[in-house]
Amino acid sequence: MVEGEDVYVQQQGNSQRRVGKRATLLAAVMVTSLVAAACGSDDESDGSSTETTAAAVASTDAVASTDAVASTDAVASTDAVASTDAPAASAEPSGSNAPAAGGGEDLSVGLIQIFRQPISNLVAAGAETAAGEYGAAFDWQAPPGVDPPTAISYLSQYESQGIDGVVVDSFPGELWVRPLNDALEAGIPIVTEGNYAPDSDVATHVGEPQAALGAALADVFADALGPEATGYLQPGICAAGVPTLESPIAAFRTRMGELLPNIEVRDAVDVNPDPAQNFTNWQRLFSQNEDALGFFGVCDQDGVNMQKVNEEVGGKYLSGTVSGDSVENIQAVADGSMLTVVGRNGFVRGYVSMKILMEHLVNGTAMPDGYVNSGIELITIDNAQAALDVRNDNSPEANLAYYSVAIQRALDAATAGGLGPITDQDTETQG
């Protein structure tokens, strides 16, 4: 651990209830979205598009098939690197950022995610909770598989149906620039979260710090290895060359070099985003690196598949991932068979981004200009059971109570101003 760092452990749950306002509008969105998703997919059996480019099949939220890793549950979280005790927390963010007493009953807001996966459910739970505090109607859309054209189509549907504001996970950024700018020109306020579109005119972005993910993972590995360890660790990457996936690996390498200079972090090997191929590739990677001390990945399916392969060889390797919000991954950590999951704070991302949007719509508050750090999630054997417990609670109240510190810190930073550029998300090391 890094001495002197502020450390928080929080829990999160997941709510999938829909606010019932503007039923006609939202029903129309759902119908047209289902049509778009069907048309945008070449393989209806798994919901993923076979036309997606290699760069478009990765995501900072972990590119995974809903068949392999989907879950509607939530994960425990820390804002920094590690802890075993959750702080005392009020049930809601305090001070000027406390939930508003309505004011948005005539508003409808939307959320667009990359595709339906565990992290998307967490983001949606946070966004819905924030919208509900103002009484606004809430809807969220995501393709069943990684399908950027279909995801982009939801924005134009929202626009044509009179949505008042939208939060968007804009992956891949280069494809979203024109659609986002067109919506802004049409007068629709937008906040991006998770993945940003660097050349768009969207001013506010909320997301987890990429470098902090890798640094936190390295801290846990270093603690497990001990100061006298020598040897090497082998990372895998589900889509090589994607900056938001490369950044955590680079940060892991840097931090490990500082903590344990005798540990080599080898170049990442492409393990493929397709769940079945991903499993095969991890099998191959383990067999080719029998002398490795451990393995780590950056996508949801990596955790599940690494764990399966590690069990096949007697569980002799350390393993961890900087994503993976599924029950399987967290249960593996709880059982002690996987070292850690460092996640991407989905509930906080959704809540904070929607809160900023709602404050603008209801109270006319100017949206902040720059990058709002929503923190990271860390799950170890010390708090994994708490993560599973909060999943069973699965309520907005539990989420807000457990995440209150992280939410307040992000909202305070957004309110204070002086934020760095949106691109700081890639290099920020403070979780």
LINPESUL-V194844 format. One record per residue. N is the residue number from 1. RES is the residue in one small letter. SS is DSSP state (helix for helix, strand for strand, loop for the rest). D_FIRST is the distance of its C-alpha to the first C-alpha in Angstrom with 1 decimal. Layout:
BEGIN
<<N/RES/SS/D_FIRST> <N/RES/SS/D_FIRST>>
END
This chain:
BEGIN
<<1/m/loop/0.0> <2/v/loop/3.8> <3/e/loop/6.2> <4/g/loop/9.0> <5/e/loop/8.4> <6/d/loop/10.9> <7/v/loop/9.8> <8/y/loop/12.8> <9/v/strand/14.0> <10/q/strand/17.5> <11/q/loop/20.2> <12/q/loop/22.9> <13/g/loop/26.3> <14/n/loop/29.0> <15/s/loop/32.5> <16/q/loop/35.2> <17/r/loop/38.0> <18/r/loop/40.1> <19/v/loop/41.6> <20/g/loop/45.4> <21/k/loop/46.6> <22/r/loop/48.8> <23/a/helix/49.4> <24/t/helix/51.8> <25/l/helix/49.5> <26/l/helix/46.5> <27/a/helix/48.8> <28/a/helix/50.1> <29/v/helix/46.7> <30/m/helix/45.9> <31/v/helix/49.1> <32/t/helix/48.9> <33/s/helix/45.3> <34/l/helix/46.2> <35/v/helix/49.0> <36/a/helix/46.9> <37/a/helix/44.3> <38/a/helix/47.0> <39/c/helix/48.6> <40/g/loop/45.4> <41/s/loop/44.6> <42/d/loop/46.4> <43/d/strand/45.1> <44/e/loop/45.5> <45/s/loop/44.4> <46/d/loop/40.7> <47/g/loop/40.9> <48/s/strand/39.4> <49/s/loop/41.4> <50/t/loop/42.4> <51/e/loop/43.2> <52/t/loop/39.6> <53/t/loop/38.6> <54/a/loop/35.7> <55/a/helix/33.8> <56/a/helix/34.7> <57/v/helix/33.3> <58/a/loop/29.6> <59/s/loop/27.5> <60/t/loop/24.1> <61/d/loop/24.5> <62/a/loop/25.0> <63/v/loop/28.5> <64/a/loop/29.8> <65/s/loop/33.1> <66/t/helix/33.7> <67/d/helix/35.4> <68/a/helix/32.3> <69/v/helix/29.4> <70/a/loop/31.0> <71/s/loop/30.0> <72/t/loop/30.7> <73/d/loop/27.8> <74/a/loop/24.6> <75/v/loop/20.9> <76/a/loop/18.3> <77/s/strand/16.0> <78/t/strand/13.0> <79/d/loop/13.4> <80/a/loop/9.9> <81/v/loop/6.9> <82/a/loop/7.1> <83/s/loop/9.3> <84/t/loop/12.4> <85/d/loop/14.7> <86/a/loop/16.7> <87/p/loop/17.9> <88/a/loop/21.6> <89/a/loop/23.2> <90/s/loop/26.8> <91/a/loop/28.5> <92/e/loop/28.8> <93/p/loop/27.5> <94/s/loop/29.0> <95/g/helix/31.0> <96/s/helix/32.9> <97/n/helix/31.1> <98/a/loop/32.3> <99/p/loop/34.2> <100/a/loop/37.7> <101/a/loop/40.8> <102/g/loop/42.3> <103/g/loop/44.1> <104/g/loop/43.4> <105/e/loop/45.8> <106/d/loop/47.9> <107/l/loop/45.0> <108/s/strand/43.7> <109/v/strand/40.4> <110/g/strand/38.9> <111/l/strand/35.7> <112/i/strand/35.8> <113/q/strand/33.1> <114/i/strand/33.0> <115/f/strand/34.0> <116/r/loop/33.6> <117/q/loop/30.3> <118/p/helix/27.7> <119/i/helix/25.8> <120/s/helix/29.3> <121/n/helix/30.1> <122/l/helix/27.0> <123/v/helix/27.9> <124/a/helix/31.5> <125/a/helix/30.6> <126/g/helix/28.8> <127/a/helix/31.7> <128/e/helix/34.3> <129/t/helix/32.9> <130/a/helix/33.0> <131/a/helix/36.5> <132/g/helix/37.7> <133/e/helix/36.9> <134/y/loop/39.6> <135/g/loop/41.9> <136/a/loop/41.9> <137/a/strand/42.8> <138/f/strand/39.9> <139/d/strand/40.1> <140/w/strand/37.6> <141/q/strand/38.5> <142/a/strand/36.9> <143/p/strand/38.6> <144/p/loop/38.2> <145/g/loop/36.9> <146/v/loop/35.6> <147/d/loop/38.7> <148/p/helix/38.3> <149/p/helix/42.0> <150/t/helix/42.2> <151/a/helix/39.2> <152/i/helix/40.8> <153/s/helix/44.1> <154/y/helix/42.6> <155/l/helix/42.2> <156/s/helix/45.9> <157/q/helix/46.9> <158/y/helix/45.0> <159/e/helix/46.8> <160/s/helix/50.2> <161/q/loop/49.8> <162/g/loop/48.9> <163/i/loop/45.2> <164/d/loop/44.1> <165/g/strand/40.6> <166/v/strand/38.1> <167/v/strand/34.4> <168/v/strand/33.9> <169/d/loop/31.2> <170/s/loop/33.1> <171/f/loop/32.4> <172/p/loop/33.5> <173/g/helix/33.8> <174/e/helix/36.8> <175/l/helix/38.9> <176/w/helix/38.2> <177/v/helix/39.2> <178/r/helix/42.9> <179/p/helix/42.6> <180/l/helix/40.2> <181/n/helix/42.4> <182/d/helix/45.5> <183/a/helix/44.1> <184/l/helix/43.2> <185/e/helix/46.7> <186/a/loop/48.0> <187/g/loop/46.4> <188/i/loop/43.5> <189/p/strand/40.3> <190/i/strand/37.3> <191/v/strand/33.5> <192/t/strand/31.5> <193/e/strand/28.2> <194/g/loop/25.9> <195/n/loop/28.0> <196/y/loop/30.0> <197/a/loop/33.3> <198/p/loop/32.9> <199/d/loop/36.7> <200/s/loop/37.6> <201/d/loop/38.6> <202/v/loop/36.1> <203/a/loop/34.4> <204/t/strand/31.5> <205/h/strand/28.7> <206/v/strand/25.9> <207/g/strand/23.1> <208/e/loop/19.5> <209/p/loop/17.8> <210/q/helix/18.2> <211/a/helix/15.9> <212/a/helix/12.9> <213/l/helix/13.7> <214/g/helix/13.4> <215/a/helix/10.3> <216/a/helix/8.5> <217/l/helix/10.4> <218/a/helix/9.6> <219/d/helix/5.8> <220/v/helix/7.5> <221/f/helix/10.3> <222/a/helix/8.8> <223/d/helix/7.6> <224/a/helix/11.1> <225/l/helix/12.9> <226/g/loop/12.0> <227/p/loop/12.6> <228/e/loop/16.4> <229/a/loop/16.5> <230/t/loop/19.2> <231/g/strand/20.8> <232/y/strand/20.3> <233/l/strand/19.0> <234/q/strand/21.6> <235/p/strand/21.1> <236/g/strand/23.9> <237/i/strand/25.1> <238/c/loop/27.7> <239/a/loop/29.4> <240/a/loop/29.0> <241/g/loop/29.4> <242/v/loop/28.3> <243/p/helix/26.1> <244/t/helix/24.0> <245/l/helix/23.2> <246/e/helix/22.9> <247/s/helix/20.4> <248/p/helix/17.3> <249/i/helix/18.3> <250/a/helix/18.6> <251/a/helix/15.3> <252/f/helix/13.7> <253/r/helix/15.9> <254/t/helix/15.0> <255/r/helix/11.2> <256/m/helix/11.9> <257/g/helix/14.5> <258/e/helix/12.3> <259/l/helix/9.8> <260/l/loop/12.7> <261/p/loop/16.0> <262/n/loop/18.1> <263/i/strand/17.0> <264/e/strand/19.4> <265/v/strand/18.9> <266/r/loop/22.5> <267/d/loop/24.5> <268/a/loop/24.3> <269/v/strand/27.4> <270/d/strand/29.3> <271/v/loop/29.3> <272/n/loop/31.6> <273/p/loop/31.2> <274/d/loop/34.0> <275/p/helix/32.6> <276/a/helix/35.2> <277/q/helix/34.9> <278/n/helix/31.1> <279/f/helix/31.3> <280/t/helix/33.8> <281/n/helix/31.7> <282/w/helix/28.6> <283/q/helix/31.0> <284/r/helix/32.3> <285/l/helix/28.9> <286/f/helix/27.8> <287/s/helix/31.2> <288/q/helix/31.0> <289/n/loop/27.7> <290/e/loop/28.1> <291/d/loop/26.2> <292/a/loop/23.0> <293/l/loop/19.8> <294/g/strand/19.0> <295/f/strand/19.9> <296/f/strand/18.6> <297/g/strand/20.6> <298/v/loop/20.8> <299/c/loop/23.6> <300/d/helix/24.4> <301/q/helix/26.8> <302/d/helix/24.4> <303/g/helix/22.4> <304/v/helix/25.6> <305/n/helix/27.3> <306/m/helix/24.6> <307/q/helix/24.4> <308/k/helix/28.2> <309/v/helix/28.4> <310/n/helix/25.7> <311/e/helix/27.8> <312/e/helix/30.9> <313/v/loop/29.5> <314/g/loop/28.3> <315/g/loop/24.7> <316/k/loop/23.7> <317/y/loop/21.1> <318/l/strand/17.6> <319/s/strand/17.9> <320/g/strand/16.3> <321/t/strand/17.4> <322/v/loop/16.7> <323/s/loop/19.7> <324/g/loop/21.8> <325/d/loop/22.6> <326/s/loop/25.2> <327/v/helix/25.7> <328/e/helix/25.8> <329/n/helix/22.3> <330/i/helix/20.8> <331/q/helix/23.1> <332/a/helix/22.0> <333/v/helix/18.4> <334/a/helix/19.9> <335/d/helix/22.0> <336/g/loop/19.2> <337/s/loop/20.9> <338/m/loop/18.5> <339/l/loop/14.8> <340/t/strand/13.8> <341/v/strand/15.6> <342/v/strand/14.1> <343/g/strand/17.2> <344/r/loop/19.0> <345/n/loop/19.7> <346/g/helix/23.4> <347/f/helix/24.6> <348/v/helix/23.2> <349/r/helix/24.7> <350/g/helix/28.0> <351/y/helix/28.2> <352/v/helix/27.4> <353/s/helix/29.6> <354/m/helix/32.4> <355/k/helix/32.1> <356/i/helix/32.5> <357/l/helix/35.5> <358/m/helix/37.1> <359/e/helix/36.9> <360/h/helix/38.7> <361/l/helix/41.3> <362/v/helix/42.0> <363/n/helix/41.6> <364/g/loop/42.0> <365/t/loop/38.5> <366/a/loop/37.8> <367/m/loop/35.0> <368/p/loop/32.2> <369/d/loop/32.4> <370/g/strand/29.3> <371/y/strand/25.9> <372/v/strand/24.3> <373/n/strand/20.6> <374/s/loop/20.4> <375/g/loop/16.6> <376/i/loop/15.0> <377/e/strand/14.8> <378/l/strand/12.3> <379/i/strand/14.0> <380/t/loop/12.8> <381/i/loop/15.2> <382/d/loop/14.2> <383/n/loop/15.6> <384/a/helix/17.9> <385/q/helix/20.9> <386/a/helix/20.6> <387/a/helix/20.6> <388/l/helix/23.7> <389/d/helix/25.3> <390/v/helix/25.0> <391/r/helix/26.7> <392/n/helix/29.6> <393/d/helix/29.9> <394/n/loop/30.1> <395/s/loop/31.2> <396/p/helix/30.8> <397/e/helix/30.4> <398/a/helix/27.4> <399/n/helix/25.8> <400/l/helix/26.4> <401/a/helix/25.2> <402/y/helix/21.9> <403/y/helix/21.4> <404/s/helix/22.9> <405/v/helix/20.0> <406/a/helix/19.2> <407/i/helix/22.9> <408/q/helix/23.6> <409/r/helix/21.1> <410/a/helix/22.6> <411/l/helix/26.1> <412/d/helix/25.7> <413/a/helix/24.6> <414/a/helix/27.6> <415/t/helix/30.0> <416/a/helix/29.0> <417/g/loop/29.8> <418/g/loop/29.0> <419/l/loop/27.0> <420/g/loop/26.3> <421/p/loop/28.3> <422/i/helix/27.8> <423/t/helix/26.7> <424/d/helix/23.5> <425/q/helix/22.1> <426/d/helix/21.9> <427/t/loop/19.8> <428/e/loop/17.7> <429/t/loop/14.0> <430/q/loop/13.2> <431/g/loop/13.0>>
END
